Amino acid sequence: MYGNMSPSRLLRYFAPITTVEDLSSFFKGLLGKIGLYNSSNKQYQIYNREMSEQRISPNSTFKIFSALFALGSNVISTYNNEQVWD
């Protein structure tokens, strides 16, 4: 159902409150984008809205989310974790 929705439409559908923030000082001249979601007040904070609405493959950036999710759900440990790769 949601797979065909554009990112901007998804934002409007799930969180009617969206603020665009000027976070350029954190990027120090680098081109980038970020979207943060506050689940307690159902609000998105977005830096670089135009770039945030472009569809791109997450590639390696998705590994960050996967690692954080695995740590948070105790699938992996920060102390001793070895992943076998072929």
N, C-alpha and C positions, 0 to 999 in steps of 0.2 A: 504494500500500500504506500509506504513512504519512499520507496526506492526511486520513484520517478519525480519526486518533488525536488525543486531547486533548493540549495542551501538557504537562500533568503526566505523562501516560503516555509521551510521547516522551522526557521527561527520564529516566524510569525505564528505558526501553528502551535508550537509547543511552549513558547514563552513570549507573551505579548509585550513584555518589557525588555527592550534592548537599548543599551546605551553604547555610544561610540566614544571610546576613550583616546586621548592623545598620550600614547606611551612611547613616543619617539625617543625620549631621553634614555630609555632602557635598551633601545636597539642601536644606539650610538652610530647612526649613519648607515646601518645595514638595512637592507630591504627585507621585511618580514611581516608576519601577521600573527595574531593570537585571538582566541576566543575563550573566555572563561565563563563558566556557568555556576551561579549561586543557587543551589537547590532549595535553600530555606525561603528565599523570596522569589524564586522562579525568574531570575533575571540574568541575561547575558550581558557581558561586557566585551566589546570587540575593539580591537585596534586594527586599522587598515581594512575597513569594510569592503572596499572594492576587491581587494585581494582575497579576503575571507570568503567571498561568494563564488570564487573560482573552484571548479571541481578538479582535484588532482589526486593522484595515487599517494597514499601516505608513505609508502616504501619504508625506509629505515626509521622514520619518526614514529611509526606505529610500535616499534620495539620498546620504546620508552613506556608507553601505556601498558603494553603486555607485561613488562617487567614489574611495573608498579602494581598492577593487578595481581600478579603472581606473588609478590611480596606481601601485599595486603591480605591475601586469602591463604597465606602460609603454604603455598605450593612450592615455593623456593625459600631459602633462608639466606640472610646476609652473612652468616658465619661460614657455612660450608655448603657450596652448591656446585656440582659439576654436571655439565650438560655434554653428553656424548654426541659427536657430530660425525657423519660418515664422509 
